Amino acid sequence: MAQLVKKLPALMEFAKPKLNTFVRYAKVELVPPTPAEIPKAISDLSVKIANLQKQTFRDWTVKEATINTVIGLEVLCWFFIGECIGKGSIIGYQV
């Protein structure tokens, strides 16, 4: 334990730039949307639905398709994780 306390200042010097970078990105990425951003999100969603109906996803490159698939899977996984957290159980609701 004493050795860890001795190494703490060196670890803090190592972690400080990484923490500053994290805080800089967190201030931008982790804030909730403002009321001005909501109409833009709705219009983006309507454009995506229109593109789905026109099947313009067939014109995507492999890179774009991979990125969009991974993002969709991430959203789906967070949905299911949120459901499990909300239920308090993996299997079913506690009655």
N, C-alpha and C positions, 0 to 999 in steps of 0.2 A: 504494500500500500504506500509505503514511504517513497518507493521508486516512482510510482505513478504520480505522486504529488510533485516530485522533482522534475518529471518530464512534462508537467502541465503547461508551463510557460512556452515551451517549444511547440507543443501541440496547438496552443492558442495562436501562435504566430503562423503556423501552417494553415489553420482553419480560417483565419480572419479574412483573407481575400476570397475564399470560397463562400463564406457567409455573406460578405458584401455583395457578391454576384447573385446569390440566392435571394437576398432581400430586394435587390434591384428588380429582378424578374418577378418576384412575388407581388410587389406593389402594382405591377401591371397585369399579371395573369390571374391572380387570385381574388380580384375585386369582383363584386357582383355587377351585373350589367346596369347601366344607368337607364333612366326612362327614355333618353334620346336614342339609345341603341336598340330598343325593342322593335320599333317599326322596321329598322334595317334588317333585323333577324327574321322578321315575318316576311319581308320581301325576298330575302335570300331563300327562305323555305319554299315560297311559292315558285321561285325560279327553278329550284331543284325538283319540285313536283312536276312542273311543266316539262323539264328536261327528261324526267323519267317517263312521262307520257309520250314524248317524242322519240324516246329511246336514243338520245344523243350519247348515252354512256358507251355505246358501241364504237364511238370515235375516240375513246380514251386510249392513251398509250398504256403500256404495261405498268410503267412507273405510277401513273395517275390511278390506275385501277387498284394497284397494290396499296397505295397510300389510303385511298378511300375505303378499301376493304378493312384495313387495319384499324382505321378510325371508327368505322361502324362496329367492328368487333369490340373495341374498347368501350364504346358507349353501351353496347349490349351487356358486356361483363359488369360494368358499373351499375347498370340497372338491376341485374340479378344479385349482385353483392348488396345493393341497397335494400332489395326485397328481403334478403336473408337477415340483414341487420334489423330491419323493421319488424320482422316476424319474431326475431329472437331465436330462431331455429332454422336449420337447413331443410328439414323435411316438411314441416307443416306448422300451422298455427296452433298455439296452445289454447285449448278450450277451457 
